[in-house]
Amino acid sequence: MPCAIPRLDKLNLIWGSVAILLAMPWWPASADEGPTQAPAPGTVQTPANSTGLSRWFNPATAPFIPVPEIAVNPNSGTTLGLIPTWVQSDDQHEIRRIIAPDVLYNPYFGYGAHGRIYAYPSEDVQWSVVASIMERVERAFDAEYQRGRSRQERWSINGSLISNRDGTARFYGFGNASPQIAQSNYTSQQQLAQIQIGLNLNHAWQLLYTGREEEVDVLPGTLPGIASIGTRYGSVAGVGTNSAQMLNRLSLVYDTRDDLTVPSQGMEWVAYGGMASRNGILNDSMYSEAGIDGRDFWPLAPGTILATHMALRYLPTTHDVPFWALSSIGGGASVIGGEQPLRGFGEGRFYDRDSFSASVELRRKVWSFDATSTYVDVEVTPFVDLGRVFSRSSTSPLEQLHKVYGVGFRGIARPFVVGYVDIGYGSEGVAIFTGIYYPY
């Protein structure tokens, strides 16, 4: 079932780094070992010389995995820390739970800590809880629960609760040509509750209702050297405190992917329409929305998949819409009916009434190995992102596109975990994003 929740662990979770670090040959083979054969999937190798201090740096013998945390994000800057990670797997060497607290430092917000639990009881059920706090400004709580992911039963459900205070948010004004020098900073204080209920007509077709109540206060920025949003855009709708917004959306979903987390073939297409209002379910309408979101996966050769994505969103009617509820492109992830990726720019780089986004990735498996009682594949993924925003429905979405070229590195612990590091280059330079799950 598609999830429309923004990705809120703003310091990036670094699961891409986790997966890549797990892929490193952290211990040398002995000279007299002779030729080695690739291990069979699910086989855990424990080197004989992993004793004393060295066992802490061997994923097969360490009591936990001490993962260095190095995050670089166009909005939040550089974050450094350490993530002691516990990975629990079952008898089939499939990950069932990840526990990953951390301590970290960011020059903008000081020292802080995260607590994370990701649980994968079955293919049908998943849940997660993430909480964090920094010395200054930032704090977050994100809890999500999914049931009926495999659509074997009549109903599927996805619930989310989010409370987030983010000091890294940026606004550059409206339009596809908003200049970088118009940058402003604000503190986003968000409270969100969402429920998604899917009626599974069969395994491929689903009728999905999304109900979301969201309140976002746009408060003064705190980042040095960047103008606070009120000094440049004080009259823009959405700046300051805002009343809660209720979104009701109905989607028709067609999904033939062979796997929800690590698809190798098939497609997912979502056509949706909705209405957002203040102070009631259908009163005082703020905007209506209509859009389409499609993902296709084409196996080209063993271990090689061409993954494509397209998203088009229109707001046919608007009335005092806060800027953060408009269509936007920028950042490293796709949200159905929300922000779309443009991996050479920070999140929310371009805002306007309507948006178009398209991406192509060539996902190529280059290595497989055993680590931490599970089997891990490593992918190298060149990609291209295209996108634009526009204010009139008559505008061609295929003209004046922003272009980003880049390469991604993915670590995959089937069937539920994907960590990524994506490096993109656009007209404003290089941007790096890390996180869990594929960008689309």
C-alpha positions as CSV (number, residue, x, y, z in Angstrom):
1,M,0.0,0.0,0.0
2,P,1.5,3.4,-0.9
3,C,2.5,5.6,2.0
4,A,2.1,9.3,1.8
5,I,4.1,10.1,5.0
6,P,7.1,12.5,4.6
7,R,10.4,11.0,5.5
8,L,11.2,12.8,8.8
9,D,14.4,11.3,10.2
10,K,16.1,14.5,9.0
11,L,19.6,13.4,10.0
12,N,19.2,10.7,7.4
13,L,19.4,7.5,9.6
14,I,22.5,6.6,7.6
15,W,21.2,3.1,6.8
16,G,22.8,3.6,3.4
17,S,26.1,4.0,5.2
18,V,25.3,1.0,7.4
19,A,24.8,-1.2,4.4
20,I,27.9,0.0,2.6
21,L,30.1,-0.3,5.7
22,L,28.8,-3.9,6.3
23,A,30.0,-4.6,2.7
24,M,33.6,-3.7,3.5
25,P,36.2,-6.5,3.9
26,W,37.0,-5.5,7.5
27,W,39.3,-8.5,8.2
28,P,42.1,-9.8,5.9
29,A,42.3,-13.5,4.9
30,S,45.3,-15.5,6.2
31,A,48.0,-16.0,3.6
32,D,47.7,-19.8,4.0
33,E,44.0,-20.0,3.5
34,G,44.4,-20.6,-0.2
35,P,41.6,-20.0,-2.7
36,T,38.2,-19.3,-1.3
37,Q,34.7,-19.9,-2.7
38,A,31.8,-17.5,-2.5
39,P,29.6,-18.6,0.5
40,A,26.1,-19.9,-0.2
41,P,23.3,-17.5,0.7
42,G,22.5,-17.6,4.4
43,T,25.9,-19.0,5.4
44,V,27.6,-16.9,8.1
45,Q,31.4,-17.0,8.1
46,T,33.2,-16.4,11.3
47,P,37.0,-15.8,10.9
48,A,39.2,-17.6,13.4
49,N,41.2,-14.5,14.2
50,S,38.2,-12.5,15.4
51,T,39.3,-12.3,19.0
52,G,39.9,-9.4,21.5
53,L,39.4,-6.0,20.1
54,S,39.1,-7.2,16.5
55,R,35.8,-9.0,17.2
56,W,34.2,-5.6,17.6
57,F,35.0,-4.7,14.0
58,N,33.8,-8.0,12.5
59,P,30.1,-8.0,11.7
60,A,29.9,-11.8,12.3
61,T,31.2,-11.7,15.9
62,A,30.7,-8.2,17.3
63,P,28.0,-7.9,20.1
64,F,26.7,-5.0,18.0
65,I,27.9,-3.3,14.8
66,P,29.7,0.0,15.6
67,V,28.8,2.0,12.6
68,P,30.4,5.5,12.1
69,E,27.8,8.1,11.2
70,I,28.8,10.6,8.5
71,A,25.9,12.4,6.9
72,V,26.1,15.2,4.4
73,N,22.8,16.9,3.4
74,P,22.2,20.1,1.4
75,N,20.0,21.5,4.1
76,S,21.3,20.1,7.4
77,G,25.0,20.2,6.6
78,T,27.4,17.6,8.0
79,T,26.5,15.4,10.9
80,L,29.0,13.1,12.7
81,G,28.3,10.3,15.2
82,L,28.3,6.7,16.1
83,I,25.4,4.1,15.7
84,P,25.7,0.9,17.7
85,T,23.4,-1.3,15.7
86,W,21.8,-4.6,16.8
87,V,20.4,-6.7,14.0
88,Q,18.2,-9.7,14.8
89,S,17.4,-12.3,12.1
90,D,15.5,-15.6,12.0
91,D,16.5,-19.1,11.1
92,Q,16.3,-18.3,7.4
93,H,18.8,-15.4,8.0
94,E,16.1,-12.7,7.2
95,I,16.2,-9.6,9.3
96,R,13.3,-9.3,11.7
97,R,14.4,-6.4,13.9
98,I,16.9,-3.5,13.9
99,I,17.7,-1.6,17.1
100,A,19.9,1.4,16.4
101,P,20.4,4.2,18.9
102,D,23.1,6.8,18.2
103,V,24.9,9.8,19.6
104,L,25.8,12.6,17.1
105,Y,26.9,16.1,16.6
106,N,25.7,18.7,14.1
107,P,27.4,22.2,14.1
108,Y,23.9,23.9,13.7
109,F,22.2,22.1,16.6
110,G,24.9,20.7,18.9
111,Y,25.0,17.2,20.4
112,G,22.0,14.8,20.3
113,A,20.7,11.3,20.3
114,H,18.3,9.0,18.3
115,G,16.5,5.9,19.3
116,R,15.2,3.6,16.5
117,I,13.4,0.3,16.3
118,Y,12.5,-1.2,13.0
119,A,10.5,-4.5,13.2
120,Y,9.6,-6.9,10.4
121,P,7.5,-9.6,12.0
122,S,6.3,-10.9,8.7
123,E,5.9,-10.0,5.0
124,D,2.4,-8.7,5.9
125,V,3.2,-6.7,9.1
126,Q,5.8,-4.0,9.8
127,W,6.2,-1.3,12.4
128,S,8.8,1.3,13.5
129,V,9.4,3.9,16.2
130,V,12.0,6.7,15.8
131,A,12.6,9.4,18.4
132,S,15.4,12.0,18.6
133,I,16.4,15.2,20.4
134,M,19.2,17.7,19.9
135,E,20.7,20.3,22.2
136,R,19.1,23.1,20.2
137,V,15.9,23.4,18.2
138,E,15.4,19.9,16.8
139,R,13.3,17.0,18.1
140,A,11.2,14.3,16.5
141,F,9.0,11.3,17.0
142,D,7.7,9.1,14.2
143,A,5.7,5.9,14.7
144,E,4.3,3.8,11.9
145,Y,2.4,0.5,11.6
146,Q,1.5,-1.4,8.5
147,R,-0.7,-4.5,8.2
148,G,-1.9,-6.2,5.0
149,R,1.1,-5.3,2.9
150,S,0.9,-8.5,0.8
151,R,-2.8,-7.9,0.1
152,Q,-3.7,-11.5,0.8
153,E,-6.8,-10.4,2.8
154,R,-9.6,-8.0,1.9
155,W,-8.3,-5.0,3.9
156,S,-4.9,-3.3,4.3
157,I,-4.1,-0.6,6.9
158,N,-1.3,1.9,7.5
159,G,-1.2,4.3,10.4
160,S,1.3,7.0,11.3
161,L,1.9,9.5,14.1
162,I,4.5,12.2,13.7
163,S,5.7,15.1,15.8
164,N,8.7,16.9,14.4
165,R,10.6,20.1,14.9
166,D,13.1,20.7,12.1
167,G,15.5,23.7,11.9
168,T,17.0,23.0,8.5
169,A,14.0,23.8,6.2
170,R,14.5,26.3,3.4
171,F,12.2,28.4,1.1
172,Y,13.4,30.2,-2.0
173,G,10.1,31.7,-3.2
174,F,7.8,30.3,-5.8
175,G,8.4,29.1,-9.3
176,N,10.6,26.9,-11.4
177,A,13.3,29.6,-11.6
178,S,13.4,30.7,-8.0
179,P,17.1,31.8,-7.5
180,Q,19.5,30.3,-5.0
181,I,20.3,33.8,-3.7
182,A,16.6,34.1,-2.5
183,Q,17.2,31.4,0.1
184,S,15.6,31.7,3.5
185,N,15.5,29.4,6.5
186,Y,12.7,28.5,8.8
187,T,11.9,26.1,11.7
188,S,9.1,23.7,10.8
189,Q,7.0,22.5,13.7
190,Q,4.8,19.6,12.5
191,Q,2.1,17.5,14.1
192,L,0.6,14.8,11.9
193,A,-1.8,11.8,12.2
194,Q,-2.6,9.7,9.2
195,I,-4.6,6.6,8.4
196,Q,-4.7,4.7,5.1
197,I,-7.3,2.0,4.5
198,G,-7.1,-0.1,1.4
199,L,-9.9,-2.3,0.0
200,N,-8.1,-5.0,-2.0
201,L,-10.3,-5.8,-5.0
202,N,-7.7,-8.5,-5.9
203,H,-4.0,-8.9,-5.6
204,A,-3.2,-6.2,-8.2
205,W,-6.1,-3.7,-7.8
206,Q,-6.8,-1.6,-4.6
207,L,-9.1,1.2,-3.7
208,L,-7.2,3.3,-1.1
209,Y,-8.6,6.0,1.3
210,T,-6.1,8.4,2.9
211,G,-7.2,10.6,5.8
212,R,-4.6,13.0,7.2
213,E,-4.8,15.7,9.8
214,E,-1.7,17.9,9.8
215,E,-0.6,21.1,11.5
216,V,2.6,22.9,10.4
217,D,3.8,26.1,12.1
218,V,6.5,28.0,10.1
219,L,8.6,29.7,12.8
220,P,11.7,31.9,12.5
221,G,14.9,30.3,11.2
222,T,18.0,29.8,13.4
223,L,20.8,28.9,10.9
224,P,23.6,31.5,10.8
225,G,24.2,33.4,7.6
226,I,20.8,32.6,6.1
227,A,17.9,35.0,6.2
228,S,15.0,34.0,8.3
229,I,11.8,33.4,6.3
230,G,9.9,36.3,7.9
231,T,12.4,38.9,6.7
232,R,11.9,38.0,3.1
233,Y,8.6,36.2,2.8
234,G,6.6,37.4,5.8
235,S,3.4,37.9,3.7
236,V,3.4,34.4,2.1
237,A,0.6,32.2,3.1
238,G,1.7,29.6,5.6
239,V,4.4,31.7,7.4
240,G,3.7,31.8,11.1
241,T,1.3,29.6,13.1
242,N,-1.4,27.7,11.1
243,S,-4.6,25.9,11.9
244,A,-4.8,22.2,11.3
245,Q,-5.4,20.9,7.8
246,M,-7.6,17.8,7.0
247,L,-6.8,16.0,3.8
248,N,-9.2,13.4,2.3
249,R,-7.8,11.5,-0.7
250,L,-9.1,8.6,-2.7
251,S,-6.6,6.6,-4.9
252,L,-7.0,3.8,-7.4
253,V,-3.9,1.5,-7.2
254,Y,-2.6,-1.0,-9.7
255,D,0.4,-3.0,-8.5
256,T,2.0,-6.0,-10.1
257,R,5.5,-5.7,-8.5
258,D,7.0,-9.0,-7.5
259,D,8.2,-7.5,-4.2
260,L,7.2,-4.4,-2.3
261,T,10.6,-3.6,-0.9
262,V,13.0,-4.9,-3.5
263,P,11.1,-5.1,-6.8
264,S,12.8,-6.7,-9.8
265,Q,9.8,-6.6,-12.2
266,G,6.3,-5.3,-12.5
267,M,4.8,-1.9,-12.0
268,E,2.8,0.3,-9.6
269,W,0.5,3.0,-10.8
270,V,-1.6,5.3,-8.6
271,A,-4.2,7.7,-9.8
272,Y,-5.6,9.9,-7.0
273,G,-7.8,12.9,-6.2
274,G,-8.5,14.7,-2.9
275,M,-9.5,17.8,-1.1
276,A,-7.9,19.6,1.9
277,S,-9.8,21.8,4.3
278,R,-9.5,23.7,7.5
279,N,-11.6,23.2,10.7
280,G,-13.6,20.3,9.5
281,I,-13.8,17.4,7.1
282,L,-15.1,19.3,4.0
283,N,-15.5,22.9,5.2
284,D,-13.5,25.9,4.1
285,S,-11.7,24.1,1.3
286,M,-8.0,25.0,0.9
287,Y,-7.3,23.1,-2.3
288,S,-8.3,20.2,-4.5
289,E,-5.7,17.8,-5.9
290,A,-5.4,15.3,-8.7
291,G,-2.4,13.4,-9.9
292,I,-0.8,10.2,-11.1
293,D,2.3,8.4,-9.9
294,G,3.9,5.5,-11.7
295,R,6.9,3.2,-11.1
296,D,8.0,0.5,-13.6
297,F,10.7,-2.1,-13.1
298,W,12.3,-3.9,-16.1
299,P,14.8,-6.8,-15.7
300,L,17.5,-6.3,-18.4
301,A,19.9,-9.1,-17.3
302,P,20.6,-11.2,-14.2
303,G,21.3,-8.7,-11.4
304,T,20.4,-5.6,-13.6
305,I,17.1,-3.7,-13.3
306,L,16.0,-0.6,-15.0
307,A,13.7,1.3,-12.6
308,T,11.7,4.3,-13.8
309,H,9.4,6.7,-12.0
310,M,7.0,9.5,-13.1
311,A,4.8,11.8,-11.0
312,L,2.4,14.5,-12.1
313,R,0.4,16.6,-9.6
314,Y,-2.2,19.3,-10.2
315,L,-4.1,21.6,-7.8
316,P,-7.2,22.5,-9.8
317,T,-8.5,24.9,-7.1
318,T,-6.7,26.7,-4.4
319,H,-7.7,29.1,-1.6
320,D,-5.0,30.6,0.7
321,V,-2.9,27.5,0.5
322,P,0.2,27.5,2.7
323,F,3.3,27.2,0.7
324,W,4.4,23.9,2.3
325,A,1.2,22.3,1.0
326,L,1.9,23.2,-2.6
327,S,3.6,20.9,-5.1
328,S,7.4,20.7,-4.7
329,I,10.5,19.0,-6.0
330,G,13.9,18.5,-4.4
331,G,15.6,16.0,-2.0
332,G,16.2,12.3,-2.2
333,A,12.8,10.6,-1.9
334,S,9.4,10.3,-3.6
335,V,6.1,10.7,-1.7
336,I,2.9,9.9,-3.6
337,G,1.0,13.1,-3.7
338,G,3.8,15.0,-2.1
339,E,7.4,16.0,-2.6
340,Q,9.3,14.4,-5.5
341,P,13.0,13.7,-5.9
342,L,15.6,16.0,-7.5
343,R,18.8,14.6,-6.0
344,G,21.0,17.5,-6.8
345,F,19.0,19.9,-4.6
346,G,17.8,20.0,-1.0
347,E,14.3,19.1,0.1
348,G,11.6,21.7,-1.0
349,R,13.9,23.5,-3.4
350,F,11.2,24.4,-5.9
351,Y,7.5,25.2,-4.9
352,D,4.5,26.0,-7.1
353,R,0.9,25.0,-7.7
354,D,1.7,21.9,-10.0
355,S,4.7,19.7,-10.5
356,F,6.2,17.1,-12.7
357,S,9.0,14.6,-11.9
358,A,10.7,11.7,-13.7
359,S,13.6,9.5,-12.7
360,V,15.5,6.6,-14.3
361,E,17.9,4.3,-12.4
362,L,20.0,1.4,-13.6
363,R,20.3,-0.9,-10.5
364,R,23.2,-3.2,-11.0
365,K,24.2,-5.8,-8.4
366,V,28.0,-5.9,-8.1
367,W,28.6,-8.0,-4.9
368,S,26.9,-10.3,-2.5
369,F,28.2,-11.5,0.9
370,D,27.2,-12.7,4.3
371,A,27.2,-10.4,7.3
372,T,25.4,-10.2,10.7
373,S,23.5,-13.4,10.2
374,T,21.9,-12.3,6.9
375,Y,22.8,-12.1,3.2
376,V,23.6,-8.7,1.7
377,D,23.6,-7.6,-1.9
378,V,25.4,-4.4,-3.0
379,E,24.2,-2.3,-5.9
380,V,25.8,0.5,-7.9
381,T,23.1,2.7,-9.5
382,P,23.7,5.5,-12.0
383,F,20.6,7.7,-12.2
384,V,19.0,10.7,-13.9
385,D,16.3,12.9,-12.3
386,L,14.2,15.5,-14.2
387,G,11.6,17.8,-12.8
388,R,9.9,21.2,-12.7
389,V,7.1,23.1,-11.0
390,F,4.6,25.4,-12.7
391,S,1.6,27.6,-11.8
392,R,-0.7,27.1,-14.8
393,S,-2.3,23.8,-15.9
394,S,-1.8,24.8,-19.6
395,T,2.0,24.8,-19.1
396,S,3.9,21.9,-20.7
397,P,5.4,19.8,-17.9
398,L,8.2,18.7,-20.2
399,E,9.8,22.1,-20.8
400,Q,12.4,23.9,-18.8
401,L,13.2,20.8,-16.8
402,H,15.8,20.8,-14.0
403,K,18.3,18.0,-14.6
404,V,20.3,15.9,-12.1
405,Y,22.9,13.2,-12.9
406,G,24.3,10.9,-10.2
407,V,25.2,7.6,-8.9
408,G,23.8,5.6,-5.9
409,F,25.2,2.8,-3.7
410,R,22.7,0.4,-2.2
411,G,23.0,-2.3,0.4
412,I,20.1,-4.8,0.4
413,A,19.3,-7.3,3.2
414,R,16.3,-9.1,1.8
415,P,13.4,-9.2,2.2
416,F,12.8,-6.0,4.0
417,V,15.8,-3.7,4.3
418,V,17.4,-1.4,1.7
419,G,20.0,1.2,2.7
420,Y,21.1,3.8,0.2
421,V,23.7,6.6,-0.5
422,D,22.8,8.7,-3.5
423,I,25.2,11.4,-4.9
424,G,23.7,13.8,-7.4
425,Y,25.0,16.7,-9.4
426,G,22.7,19.6,-10.6
427,S,23.0,23.2,-11.5
428,E,23.7,24.2,-7.9
429,G,26.4,21.6,-7.2
430,V,26.6,18.3,-5.5
431,A,24.1,16.9,-3.0
432,I,24.3,13.6,-1.0
433,F,21.4,11.7,0.5
434,T,21.2,8.6,2.7
435,G,18.3,6.7,4.1
436,I,16.4,3.5,4.1
437,Y,14.2,2.0,1.3
438,Y,14.6,2.9,-2.3
439,P,14.0,6.5,-3.3
440,Y,11.0,5.1,-5.3
